């Protein structure tokens, strides 16, 4: 098997985010009562964008059930670490400034703690230059769609641009 890079389907990721922003896909556990559903929702959106799951124990990115999932599927810091360090199957990206984000990317916020705590999905960027007013997101835990980033009381923010996805293909 060999890894091949493919284009991340941003439109599909955004369509999923808009479809499920105020609902829960019954295929996935709702993590809201046990710490929040935002990163699981972001992972679902990235999956909908064509990213295959990475079933590497402990350090992968996958969901089979509540009790069989990678920390990166539901943990804010773990998702960031997976995306920016992944060299294997699945989505990969890098940290960027607001000027380089696109729909389908993710933001991570510190709102009222000292640690990264929220992962919304970028669904649109209005105008020619992204600003906290023009960037709209969808998220769970704080369920919303088309919410401007400026509506959050943000202590810190970081953005991850999804560069693409890697898939395993048979060698010829």
OpenMM code with the backbone's topology and positions (N, CA, C; nanometers):
from openmm import Vec3, app, unit

residues = "UNK UNK UNK UNK UNK UNK UNK UNK UNK UNK UNK UNK UNK UNK UNK UNK UNK UNK UNK UNK UNK UNK UNK UNK UNK UNK UNK UNK UNK UNK UNK UNK UNK UNK UNK UNK UNK UNK UNK UNK UNK UNK UNK UNK UNK UNK UNK UNK UNK UNK UNK UNK UNK UNK UNK UNK UNK UNK UNK UNK UNK UNK UNK UNK UNK UNK UNK UNK UNK UNK UNK UNK UNK UNK UNK UNK UNK UNK UNK UNK UNK UNK UNK UNK UNK UNK UNK UNK UNK UNK UNK UNK UNK UNK UNK UNK UNK UNK UNK UNK UNK UNK UNK UNK UNK UNK UNK UNK UNK UNK UNK UNK UNK UNK UNK UNK UNK UNK UNK UNK UNK UNK UNK UNK UNK UNK UNK UNK UNK UNK UNK UNK UNK UNK UNK UNK UNK UNK UNK UNK UNK UNK UNK UNK UNK UNK UNK UNK UNK UNK UNK UNK UNK UNK UNK UNK UNK UNK UNK UNK UNK UNK UNK UNK UNK UNK UNK UNK UNK UNK UNK UNK".split()
positions = [
    Vec3(0.0830, -0.1187, 0.0000),
    Vec3(0.0000, 0.0000, 0.0000),
    Vec3(0.0875, 0.1252, 0.0000),
    Vec3(0.0383, 0.2282, -0.0634),
    Vec3(0.1099, 0.3556, -0.0705),
    Vec3(0.0129, 0.4682, -0.0392),
    Vec3(0.0640, 0.5714, 0.0250),
    Vec3(-0.0194, 0.6870, 0.0567),
    Vec3(-0.0255, 0.7812, -0.0618),
    Vec3(-0.1446, 0.8293, -0.0899),
    Vec3(-0.1673, 0.9270, -0.1947),
    Vec3(-0.2431, 1.0450, -0.1363),
    Vec3(-0.2018, 1.1659, -0.1711),
    Vec3(-0.2715, 1.2846, -0.1235),
    Vec3(-0.3865, 1.3183, -0.2175),
    Vec3(-0.4991, 1.3552, -0.1562),
    Vec3(-0.6166, 1.3946, -0.2328),
    Vec3(-0.6652, 1.5299, -0.1829),
    Vec3(-0.7478, 1.5912, -0.2630),
    Vec3(-0.8051, 1.7213, -0.2281),
    Vec3(-0.9121, 1.7028, -0.1210),
    Vec3(-0.9093, 1.7893, -0.0222),
    Vec3(-1.0110, 1.7957, 0.0825),
    Vec3(-1.1338, 1.8628, 0.0233),
    Vec3(-1.2501, 1.8005, 0.0365),
    Vec3(-1.3737, 1.8531, -0.0205),
    Vec3(-1.4370, 1.9528, 0.0772),
    Vec3(-1.3943, 2.0772, 0.0663),
    Vec3(-1.4412, 2.1829, 0.1566),
    Vec3(-1.5920, 2.2028, 0.1486),
    Vec3(-1.6468, 2.1963, 0.0287),
    Vec3(-1.7915, 2.2166, 0.0123),
    Vec3(-1.8701, 2.1081, 0.0868),
    Vec3(-1.8230, 1.9847, 0.0814),
    Vec3(-1.8911, 1.8757, 0.1521),
    Vec3(-1.8789, 1.8928, 0.3030),
    Vec3(-1.7635, 1.9364, 0.3501),
    Vec3(-1.7444, 1.9600, 0.4940),
    Vec3(-1.8376, 2.0704, 0.5427),
    Vec3(-1.8479, 2.1791, 0.4666),
    Vec3(-1.9354, 2.2908, 0.5036),
    Vec3(-2.0823, 2.2497, 0.4963),
    Vec3(-2.1189, 2.1737, 0.3946),
    Vec3(-2.2575, 2.1271, 0.3830),
    Vec3(-2.2956, 2.0423, 0.5047),
    Vec3(-2.2045, 1.9556, 0.5477),
    Vec3(-2.2298, 1.8744, 0.6668),
    Vec3(-2.2440, 1.9644, 0.7896),
    Vec3(-2.1555, 2.0616, 0.8034),
    Vec3(-2.1608, 2.1528, 0.9183),
    Vec3(-2.2938, 2.2264, 0.9233),
    Vec3(-2.3381, 2.2761, 0.8089),
    Vec3(-2.4651, 2.3480, 0.8054),
    Vec3(-2.5837, 2.2555, 0.8301),
    Vec3(-2.5767, 2.1326, 0.7812),
    Vec3(-2.6860, 2.0359, 0.7997),
    Vec3(-2.7023, 1.9954, 0.9454),
    Vec3(-2.5905, 1.9752, 1.0168),
    Vec3(-2.5960, 1.9182, 1.1513),
    Vec3(-2.5655, 2.0181, 1.2632),
    Vec3(-2.5565, 2.1453, 1.2345),
    Vec3(-2.5193, 2.2449, 1.3360),
    Vec3(-2.6143, 2.2454, 1.4558),
    Vec3(-2.7427, 2.2303, 1.4312),
    Vec3(-2.8410, 2.2349, 1.5405),
    Vec3(-2.8996, 2.0983, 1.5732),
    Vec3(-2.8426, 1.9954, 1.5148),
    Vec3(-2.8902, 1.8591, 1.5359),
    Vec3(-2.7714, 1.7692, 1.5652),
    Vec3(-2.7985, 1.6456, 1.6003),
    Vec3(-2.6939, 1.5467, 1.6227),
    Vec3(-2.7141, 1.4318, 1.5258),
    Vec3(-2.6085, 1.3991, 1.4525),
    Vec3(-2.6125, 1.2841, 1.3644),
    Vec3(-2.6204, 1.1602, 1.4536),
    Vec3(-2.7227, 1.0774, 1.4356),
    Vec3(-2.7382, 0.9602, 1.5240),
    Vec3(-2.6272, 0.8563, 1.5119),
    Vec3(-2.5393, 0.8696, 1.4124),
    Vec3(-2.4259, 0.7769, 1.3987),
    Vec3(-2.3200, 0.8008, 1.5056),
    Vec3(-2.3266, 0.9181, 1.5736),
    Vec3(-2.2225, 0.9568, 1.6679),
    Vec3(-2.2821, 0.9872, 1.8048),
    Vec3(-2.2087, 0.9538, 1.9078),
    Vec3(-2.2487, 0.9868, 2.0438),
    Vec3(-2.2468, 1.1383, 2.0618),
    Vec3(-2.3427, 1.1898, 2.1376),
    Vec3(-2.3451, 1.3326, 2.1698),
    Vec3(-2.2639, 1.3529, 2.2971),
    Vec3(-2.1474, 1.4123, 2.2839),
    Vec3(-2.0556, 1.4306, 2.3956),
    Vec3(-2.0885, 1.5533, 2.4815),
    Vec3(-2.1956, 1.6251, 2.4482),
    Vec3(-2.2320, 1.7462, 2.5234),
    Vec3(-2.2394, 1.7247, 2.6744),
    Vec3(-2.3031, 1.6176, 2.7220),
    Vec3(-2.3139, 1.6008, 2.8676),
    Vec3(-2.1832, 1.5642, 2.9381),
    Vec3(-2.0812, 1.5266, 2.8611),
    Vec3(-1.9565, 1.4824, 2.9264),
    Vec3(-1.8367, 1.5647, 2.8814),
    Vec3(-1.8568, 1.6927, 2.8611),
    Vec3(-1.7441, 1.7796, 2.8301),
    Vec3(-1.7583, 1.8608, 2.7032),
    Vec3(-1.8478, 1.8243, 2.6155),
    Vec3(-1.8686, 1.9026, 2.4940),
    Vec3(-1.8588, 1.8199, 2.3683),
    Vec3(-1.9343, 1.8621, 2.2682),
    Vec3(-1.9442, 1.7890, 2.1418),
    Vec3(-1.8757, 1.8620, 2.0261),
    Vec3(-1.8088, 1.9741, 2.0546),
    Vec3(-1.7564, 2.0582, 1.9458),
    Vec3(-1.6506, 1.9883, 1.8621),
    Vec3(-1.5575, 1.9204, 1.9232),
    Vec3(-1.4485, 1.8607, 1.8461),
    Vec3(-1.4956, 1.7355, 1.7731),
    Vec3(-1.5885, 1.6605, 1.8316),
    Vec3(-1.6483, 1.5493, 1.7589),
    Vec3(-1.7216, 1.6016, 1.6355),
    Vec3(-1.7948, 1.7116, 1.6510),
    Vec3(-1.8649, 1.7728, 1.5377),
    Vec3(-1.7648, 1.8183, 1.4312),
    Vec3(-1.6570, 1.8832, 1.4710),
    Vec3(-1.5541, 1.9255, 1.3756),
    Vec3(-1.4950, 1.8036, 1.3044),
    Vec3(-1.4692, 1.6965, 1.3787),
    Vec3(-1.4163, 1.5740, 1.3178),
    Vec3(-1.5155, 1.5161, 1.2172),
    Vec3(-1.6432, 1.5178, 1.2507),
    Vec3(-1.7455, 1.4690, 1.1580),
    Vec3(-1.7447, 1.5509, 1.0287),
    Vec3(-1.7299, 1.6825, 1.0412),
    Vec3(-1.7253, 1.7701, 0.9234),
    Vec3(-1.6041, 1.7378, 0.8369),
    Vec3(-1.4885, 1.7194, 0.8998),
    Vec3(-1.3666, 1.6863, 0.8260),
    Vec3(-1.3828, 1.5510, 0.7569),
    Vec3(-1.4425, 1.4552, 0.8258),
    Vec3(-1.4706, 1.3243, 0.7660),
    Vec3(-1.5609, 1.3405, 0.6437),
    Vec3(-1.6643, 1.4234, 0.6560),
    Vec3(-1.7554, 1.4478, 0.5440),
    Vec3(-1.6834, 1.5120, 0.4261),
    Vec3(-1.5721, 1.5804, 0.4532),
    Vec3(-1.4910, 1.6403, 0.3484),
    Vec3(-1.3997, 1.5417, 0.2782),
    Vec3(-1.4165, 1.4135, 0.3072),
    Vec3(-1.3429, 1.3103, 0.2364),
    Vec3(-1.2218, 1.2543, 0.3078),
    Vec3(-1.2015, 1.2927, 0.4326),
    Vec3(-1.0854, 1.2428, 0.5065),
    Vec3(-1.1133, 1.1031, 0.5614),
    Vec3(-1.0317, 1.0061, 0.5264),
    Vec3(-1.0488, 0.8743, 0.5864),
    Vec3(-0.9984, 0.8743, 0.7298),
    Vec3(-1.0569, 0.7876, 0.8105),
    Vec3(-1.0121, 0.7751, 0.9494),
    Vec3(-0.8740, 0.7113, 0.9540),
    Vec3(-0.8002, 0.7464, 1.0576),
    Vec3(-0.6676, 0.6902, 1.0837),
    Vec3(-0.6802, 0.6080, 1.2111),
    Vec3(-0.6719, 0.4764, 1.1985),
    Vec3(-0.6977, 0.3864, 1.3107),
    Vec3(-0.5731, 0.3538, 1.3936),
    Vec3(-0.4732, 0.4389, 1.3883),
    Vec3(-0.3546, 0.4192, 1.4711),
    Vec3(-0.3945, 0.4312, 1.6177),
    Vec3(-0.3687, 0.3270, 1.6989),
    Vec3(-0.4069, 0.3344, 1.8404),
    Vec3(-0.3433, 0.4561, 1.9091),
    Vec3(-0.4189, 0.5209, 1.9929),
    Vec3(-0.3778, 0.6354, 2.0744),
    Vec3(-0.3508, 0.7633, 1.9954),
    Vec3(-0.2821, 0.7539, 1.8827),
    Vec3(-0.2405, 0.8749, 1.8124),
    Vec3(-0.3118, 0.8958, 1.6794),
    Vec3(-0.4117, 0.8138, 1.6490),
    Vec3(-0.4857, 0.8269, 1.5242),
    Vec3(-0.6006, 0.9256, 1.5367),
    Vec3(-0.6919, 0.9140, 1.4424),
    Vec3(-0.8102, 0.9996, 1.4370),
    Vec3(-0.9238, 0.9123, 1.3837),
    Vec3(-1.0055, 0.8617, 1.4758),
    Vec3(-1.1138, 0.7724, 1.4342),
    Vec3(-1.2235, 0.7689, 1.5404),
    Vec3(-1.3402, 0.7202, 1.4962),
    Vec3(-1.4545, 0.7002, 1.5845),
    Vec3(-1.5256, 0.5740, 1.5407),
    Vec3(-1.5388, 0.4814, 1.6336),
    Vec3(-1.6217, 0.3624, 1.6126),
    Vec3(-1.7419, 0.3652, 1.7057),
    Vec3(-1.7184, 0.4146, 1.8287),
    Vec3(-1.8240, 0.4229, 1.9295),
    Vec3(-1.7746, 0.5107, 2.0438),
    Vec3(-1.8616, 0.5343, 2.1400),
    Vec3(-1.8250, 0.6125, 2.2578),
    Vec3(-1.6974, 0.5593, 2.3216),
    Vec3(-1.6862, 0.4283, 2.3310),
    Vec3(-1.5725, 0.3673, 2.3993),
    Vec3(-1.4616, 0.3203, 2.3059),
    Vec3(-1.4749, 0.3472, 2.1777),
    Vec3(-1.3719, 0.3078, 2.0814),
    Vec3(-1.3503, 0.4240, 1.9846),
    Vec3(-1.2687, 0.5191, 2.0290),
    Vec3(-1.2388, 0.6378, 1.9504),
    Vec3(-1.1004, 0.6871, 1.9879),
    Vec3(-1.0407, 0.7603, 1.8982),
    Vec3(-0.9103, 0.8204, 1.9262),
    Vec3(-0.9306, 0.9499, 2.0038),
    Vec3(-0.8366, 0.9854, 2.0908),
    Vec3(-0.8453, 1.1138, 2.1606),
    Vec3(-0.8593, 1.2321, 2.0643),
    Vec3(-0.7999, 1.2225, 1.9456),
    Vec3(-0.8062, 1.3323, 1.8484),
    Vec3(-0.9467, 1.3529, 1.7929),
    Vec3(-1.0329, 1.2535, 1.8023),
    Vec3(-1.1685, 1.2699, 1.7496),
    Vec3(-1.2480, 1.3694, 1.8345),
    Vec3(-1.2246, 1.3703, 1.9648),
    Vec3(-1.3072, 1.4514, 2.0553),
    Vec3(-1.2294, 1.5528, 2.1381),
    Vec3(-1.0998, 1.5468, 2.1417),
    Vec3(-1.0208, 1.6362, 2.2266),
    Vec3(-0.9637, 1.7529, 2.1482),
    Vec3(-0.9860, 1.8741, 2.1950),
    Vec3(-0.9432, 1.9947, 2.1241),
    Vec3(-0.7926, 1.9905, 2.0950),
    Vec3(-0.7118, 1.9766, 2.1977),
    Vec3(-0.5656, 1.9764, 2.1786),
    Vec3(-0.5205, 1.8567, 2.0958),
    Vec3(-0.5861, 1.7421, 2.1163),
    Vec3(-0.5467, 1.6216, 2.0438),
    Vec3(-0.5766, 1.6347, 1.8941),
    Vec3(-0.6911, 1.6969, 1.8596),
    Vec3(-0.7222, 1.7174, 1.7177),
    Vec3(-0.6175, 1.8090, 1.6549),
    Vec3(-0.5853, 1.9177, 1.7207),
    Vec3(-0.4829, 2.0090, 1.6690),
    Vec3(-0.3525, 1.9335, 1.6441),
    Vec3(-0.3061, 1.8602, 1.7448),
    Vec3(-0.1797, 1.7867, 1.7317),
    Vec3(-0.1848, 1.6855, 1.6184),
    Vec3(-0.2988, 1.6178, 1.6046),
    Vec3(-0.3107, 1.5202, 1.4960),
    Vec3(-0.3016, 1.5907, 1.3607),
    Vec3(-0.3811, 1.6947, 1.3424),
    Vec3(-0.3863, 1.7606, 1.2118),
    Vec3(-0.2514, 1.8183, 1.1701),
    Vec3(-0.1818, 1.8831, 1.2607),
    Vec3(-0.0566, 1.9499, 1.2218),
    Vec3(0.0638, 1.8549, 1.2188),
    Vec3(0.0493, 1.7354, 1.2743),
    Vec3(0.1611, 1.6403, 1.2761),
    Vec3(0.1369, 1.5143, 1.1943),
    Vec3(0.0173, 1.4954, 1.1418),
    Vec3(-0.0157, 1.3716, 1.0736),
    Vec3(0.0653, 1.3545, 0.9455),
    Vec3(0.1361, 1.2430, 0.9368),
    Vec3(0.2117, 1.2072, 0.8167),
    Vec3(0.1535, 1.0816, 0.7521),
    Vec3(0.0446, 1.0292, 0.8125),
    Vec3(-0.0158, 0.9055, 0.7636),
    Vec3(-0.1515, 0.9292, 0.7000),
    Vec3(-0.2327, 0.8266, 0.7040),
    Vec3(-0.3685, 0.8314, 0.6488),
    Vec3(-0.4502, 0.9373, 0.7234),
    Vec3(-0.5400, 1.0021, 0.6496),
    Vec3(-0.6328, 1.0966, 0.7110),
    Vec3(-0.6037, 1.2401, 0.6753),
    Vec3(-0.6733, 1.3315, 0.7420),
    Vec3(-0.6548, 1.4735, 0.7130),
    Vec3(-0.5226, 1.5247, 0.7678),
    Vec3(-0.4716, 1.6288, 0.7039),
    Vec3(-0.3508, 1.6934, 0.7541),
    Vec3(-0.3590, 1.8417, 0.7222),
    Vec3(-0.2915, 1.9215, 0.8032),
    Vec3(-0.2961, 2.0656, 0.7822),
    Vec3(-0.1847, 2.1347, 0.8570),
    Vec3(-0.1981, 2.2661, 0.8668),
    Vec3(-0.0988, 2.3442, 0.9393),
    Vec3(-0.1660, 2.4678, 0.9980),
    Vec3(-0.1040, 2.5194, 1.1023),
    Vec3(-0.1569, 2.6378, 1.1684),
    Vec3(-0.1322, 2.7597, 1.0798),
    Vec3(-0.2355, 2.8439, 1.0685),
    Vec3(-0.2265, 2.9640, 0.9857),
    Vec3(-0.2863, 3.0826, 1.0603),
    Vec3(-0.2625, 3.2003, 1.0079),
    Vec3(-0.3290, 3.3196, 1.0572),
    Vec3(-0.4658, 3.3325, 0.9921),
    Vec3(-0.5449, 3.4225, 1.0432),
    Vec3(-0.6811, 3.4411, 0.9919),
    Vec3(-0.6829, 3.4722, 0.8423),
    Vec3(-0.5782, 3.5351, 0.7923),
    Vec3(-0.5744, 3.5741, 0.6513),
    Vec3(-0.5687, 3.4549, 0.5560),
    Vec3(-0.5337, 3.3366, 0.6067),
    Vec3(-0.5182, 3.2190, 0.5218),
    Vec3(-0.6256, 3.1122, 0.5418),
    Vec3(-0.7303, 3.1412, 0.6173),
    Vec3(-0.8326, 3.0393, 0.6401),
    Vec3(-0.9308, 3.0331, 0.5237),
    Vec3(-0.9934, 2.9171, 0.5140),
    Vec3(-1.0937, 2.8929, 0.4108),
    Vec3(-1.2086, 2.8146, 0.4733),
    Vec3(-1.3268, 2.8196, 0.4114),
    Vec3(-1.4352, 2.7340, 0.4595),
    Vec3(-1.3907, 2.5880, 0.4630),
    Vec3(-1.4296, 2.5186, 0.5689),
    Vec3(-1.3879, 2.3802, 0.5896),
    Vec3(-1.2708, 2.3667, 0.6844),
    Vec3(-1.2019, 2.4775, 0.7118),
    Vec3(-1.0943, 2.4775, 0.8111),
    Vec3(-1.1557, 2.4837, 0.9507),
    Vec3(-1.0730, 2.4711, 1.0532),
    Vec3(-1.1220, 2.4796, 1.1905),
    Vec3(-1.0488, 2.5895, 1.2668),
    Vec3(-1.1194, 2.6438, 1.3638),
    Vec3(-1.0605, 2.7371, 1.4592),
    Vec3(-1.0596, 2.6672, 1.5941),
    Vec3(-0.9726, 2.7084, 1.6818),
    Vec3(-0.9744, 2.6598, 1.8196),
    Vec3(-0.9633, 2.7806, 1.9108),
    Vec3(-1.0467, 2.7808, 2.0153),
    Vec3(-1.0601, 2.8977, 2.1004),
    Vec3(-1.0319, 2.8672, 2.2464),
    Vec3(-0.9789, 2.9665, 2.3140),
    Vec3(-0.9804, 2.9725, 2.4597),
    Vec3(-1.0796, 3.0829, 2.4916),
    Vec3(-1.1844, 3.0475, 2.5663),
    Vec3(-1.2904, 3.1437, 2.5959),
    Vec3(-1.2884, 3.1842, 2.7431),
    Vec3(-1.3044, 3.0867, 2.8307),
    Vec3(-1.3153, 3.1214, 2.9725),
    Vec3(-1.2320, 3.0313, 3.0630),
    Vec3(-1.1280, 2.9710, 3.0061),
    Vec3(-1.0340, 2.8902, 3.0839),
    Vec3(-0.8936, 2.9333, 3.0436),
    Vec3(-0.7967, 2.8563, 3.0811),
    Vec3(-0.6589, 2.8833, 3.0399),
    Vec3(-0.6117, 2.7809, 2.9373),
    Vec3(-0.7049, 2.7019, 2.8833),
    Vec3(-0.6678, 2.5958, 2.7910),
    Vec3(-0.7601, 2.5996, 2.6692),
    Vec3(-0.7131, 2.5414, 2.5596),
    Vec3(-0.7935, 2.5327, 2.4376),
    Vec3(-0.9192, 2.4524, 2.4678),
    Vec3(-1.0356, 2.5080, 2.4349),
    Vec3(-1.1597, 2.4448, 2.4802),
    Vec3(-1.2701, 2.4351, 2.3770),
    Vec3(-1.2566, 2.4940, 2.2595),
    Vec3(-1.3673, 2.4934, 2.1645),
    Vec3(-1.3128, 2.4833, 2.0227),
    Vec3(-1.3791, 2.3993, 1.9384),
    Vec3(-1.3367, 2.3788, 1.8001),
    Vec3(-1.4529, 2.4017, 1.7042),
    Vec3(-1.4754, 2.5246, 1.6619),
    Vec3(-1.5760, 2.5484, 1.5580),
    Vec3(-1.5189, 2.5266, 1.4176),
    Vec3(-1.6088, 2.5066, 1.3219),
    Vec3(-1.5729, 2.4850, 1.1818),
    Vec3(-1.6035, 2.6130, 1.1038),
    Vec3(-1.5086, 2.6569, 1.0236),
    Vec3(-1.5285, 2.7753, 0.9398),
    Vec3(-1.6242, 2.7361, 0.8270),
    Vec3(-1.7361, 2.8076, 0.8149),
    Vec3(-1.8333, 2.7765, 0.7089),
    Vec3(-1.8370, 2.8814, 0.5984),
    Vec3(-1.7935, 3.0038, 0.6282),
    Vec3(-1.7857, 3.1050, 0.5227),
    Vec3(-1.6924, 3.2171, 0.5653),
    Vec3(-1.6392, 3.2837, 0.4650),
    Vec3(-1.5562, 3.4015, 0.4854),
    Vec3(-1.6120, 3.5072, 0.3903),
    Vec3(-1.6818, 3.6063, 0.4455),
    Vec3(-1.7432, 3.7107, 0.3638),
    Vec3(-1.6403, 3.8178, 0.3289),
    Vec3(-1.6491, 3.8707, 0.2086),
    Vec3(-1.5597, 3.9788, 0.1681),
    Vec3(-1.4264, 3.9290, 0.1173),
    Vec3(-1.3375, 4.0241, 0.0921),
    Vec3(-1.2071, 3.9926, 0.0335),
    Vec3(-1.1013, 3.9552, 0.1359),
    Vec3(-1.1208, 3.9970, 0.2596),
    Vec3(-1.0197, 3.9722, 0.3619),
    Vec3(-1.0881, 3.9232, 0.4892),
    Vec3(-1.0476, 3.8080, 0.5419),
    Vec3(-1.1115, 3.7557, 0.6621),
    Vec3(-1.0897, 3.8450, 0.7842),
    Vec3(-1.1978, 3.8703, 0.8560),
    Vec3(-1.1924, 3.9413, 0.9839),
    Vec3(-1.2780, 3.8630, 1.0827),
    Vec3(-1.2700, 3.8981, 1.2083),
    Vec3(-1.3512, 3.8292, 1.3075),
    Vec3(-1.5005, 3.8513, 1.2833),
    Vec3(-1.5360, 3.9587, 1.2141),
    Vec3(-1.6759, 3.9821, 1.1782),
    Vec3(-1.7172, 3.9050, 1.0534),
    Vec3(-1.6247, 3.8895, 0.9582),
    Vec3(-1.6611, 3.8271, 0.8301),
    Vec3(-1.6488, 3.6751, 0.8295),
    Vec3(-1.5782, 3.6190, 0.9262),
    Vec3(-1.5637, 3.4733, 0.9335),
    Vec3(-1.6825, 3.4169, 1.0112),
    Vec3(-1.7551, 3.3244, 0.9467),
    Vec3(-1.8713, 3.2605, 1.0099),
    Vec3(-1.8381, 3.1145, 1.0373),
    Vec3(-1.8938, 3.0654, 1.1482),
    Vec3(-1.8636, 2.9285, 1.1912),
    Vec3(-1.9925, 2.8522, 1.2225),
    Vec3(-1.9772, 2.7213, 1.2304),
    Vec3(-2.0809, 2.6313, 1.2832),
    Vec3(-2.0135, 2.5508, 1.3934),
    Vec3(-2.0910, 2.5167, 1.4965),
    Vec3(-2.0315, 2.4428, 1.6084),
    Vec3(-2.1382, 2.3718, 1.6897),
    Vec3(-2.0926, 2.2745, 1.7651),
    Vec3(-2.1733, 2.2096, 1.8686),
    Vec3(-2.1233, 2.2552, 2.0046),
    Vec3(-2.1925, 2.2130, 2.1071),
    Vec3(-2.1731, 2.2528, 2.2467),
    Vec3(-2.2307, 2.3917, 2.2659),
    Vec3(-2.1782, 2.4870, 2.1900),
    Vec3(-2.2434, 2.6173, 2.1760),
    Vec3(-2.3070, 2.6112, 2.0367),
    Vec3(-2.4185, 2.5365, 2.0229),
    Vec3(-2.4757, 2.5080, 1.8912),
    Vec3(-2.5024, 2.6360, 1.8130),
    Vec3(-2.4513, 2.6393, 1.6898),
    Vec3(-2.4705, 2.7585, 1.6073),
    Vec3(-2.4365, 2.7278, 1.4627),
    Vec3(-2.4888, 2.8127, 1.3759),
    Vec3(-2.4535, 2.8134, 1.2339),
    Vec3(-2.4471, 2.9595, 1.1917),
    Vec3(-2.3590, 2.9902, 1.1026),
    Vec3(-2.3419, 3.1277, 1.0511),
    Vec3(-2.3134, 3.2274, 1.1628),
    Vec3(-2.2458, 3.1827, 1.2661),
    Vec3(-2.2124, 3.2708, 1.3778),
    Vec3(-2.0786, 3.3387, 1.3508),
    Vec3(-2.0722, 3.4712, 1.3623),
    Vec3(-1.9437, 3.5381, 1.3427),
    Vec3(-1.8479, 3.5109, 1.4586),
    Vec3(-1.7223, 3.4960, 1.4271),
    Vec3(-1.6215, 3.4760, 1.5316),
    Vec3(-1.6220, 3.5906, 1.6319),
    Vec3(-1.6553, 3.7093, 1.5856),
    Vec3(-1.6545, 3.8267, 1.6737),
    Vec3(-1.7578, 3.8173, 1.7855),
    Vec3(-1.8513, 3.7232, 1.7762),
    Vec3(-1.9545, 3.7105, 1.8799),
    Vec3(-1.9047, 3.6350, 2.0037),
    Vec3(-1.7862, 3.5773, 1.9954),
    Vec3(-1.7263, 3.5084, 2.1095),
    Vec3(-1.6374, 3.6055, 2.1878),
    Vec3(-1.6318, 3.5866, 2.3181),
    Vec3(-1.5344, 3.6587, 2.4013),
    Vec3(-1.4073, 3.5740, 2.4020),
    Vec3(-1.3211, 3.5969, 2.3065),
    Vec3(-1.2046, 3.5114, 2.2820),
    Vec3(-1.0833, 3.5615, 2.3582),
    Vec3(-1.0249, 3.4702, 2.4373),
    Vec3(-0.8979, 3.5023, 2.5029),
    Vec3(-0.7799, 3.4688, 2.4109),
    Vec3(-0.7958, 3.3623, 2.3329),
    Vec3(-0.6924, 3.3212, 2.2368),
    Vec3(-0.7595, 3.2414, 2.1258),
    Vec3(-0.6977, 3.2446, 2.0086),
    Vec3(-0.7522, 3.1700, 1.8943),
    Vec3(-0.6368, 3.1192, 1.8087),
    Vec3(-0.6588, 3.0050, 1.7462),
    Vec3(-0.5660, 2.9532, 1.6458),
    Vec3(-0.6504, 2.8892, 1.5359),
    Vec3(-0.5942, 2.8851, 1.4170),
    Vec3(-0.6646, 2.8304, 1.3016),
    Vec3(-0.5821, 2.7169, 1.2420),
    Vec3(-0.6508, 2.6133, 1.1956),
    Vec3(-0.5840, 2.5049, 1.1236),
    Vec3(-0.6430, 2.4987, 0.9838),
    Vec3(-0.5559, 2.5191, 0.8860),
    Vec3(-0.5932, 2.5047, 0.7453),
    Vec3(-0.5745, 2.3580, 0.7084),
    Vec3(-0.6805, 2.2954, 0.6603),
    Vec3(-0.6713, 2.1561, 0.6162),
    Vec3(-0.6098, 2.1573, 0.4761),
    Vec3(-0.4895, 2.1032, 0.4654),
    Vec3(-0.4175, 2.1027, 0.3382),
    Vec3(-0.4681, 1.9955, 0.2421),
    Vec3(-0.5151, 1.8848, 0.2973),
    Vec3(-0.5616, 1.7744, 0.2140),
    Vec3(-0.5854, 1.6516, 0.2989),
    Vec3(-0.6024, 1.5401, 0.2302),
    Vec3(-0.6217, 1.4120, 0.2981),
    Vec3(-0.5314, 1.3098, 0.2310),
    Vec3(-0.4877, 1.2144, 0.3116),
    Vec3(-0.4062, 1.1054, 0.2570),
    Vec3(-0.4872, 0.9762, 0.2656),
    Vec3(-0.4817, 0.9023, 0.1574),
    Vec3(-0.5519, 0.7746, 0.1517),
    Vec3(-0.4503, 0.6656, 0.1172),
    Vec3(-0.4825, 0.5467, 0.1587),
    Vec3(-0.3986, 0.4304, 0.1286),
    Vec3(-0.4503, 0.3668, 0.0009),
    Vec3(-0.3638, 0.3518, -0.0981),
    Vec3(-0.4049, 0.2911, -0.2248),
    Vec3(-0.3125, 0.1731, -0.2538),
    Vec3(-0.3678, 0.0715, -0.3155),
    Vec3(-0.2836, -0.0451, -0.3494),
    Vec3(-0.1758, -0.0070, -0.4519),
    Vec3(-0.0588, -0.0619, -0.4314),
    Vec3(0.0489, -0.0391, -0.5295),
    Vec3(0.0262, -0.1301, -0.6476),
    Vec3(0.0599, -0.0813, -0.7625),
    Vec3(0.0409, -0.1597, -0.8866),
    Vec3(0.1630, -0.2397, -0.9168),
] * unit.nanometer
topology = app.Topology()
chain = topology.addChain("A")
for resn in residues:
    res = topology.addResidue(resn, chain)
    for name in ("N", "CA", "C"):
        topology.addAtom(name, app.Element.getBySymbol(name[0]), res)
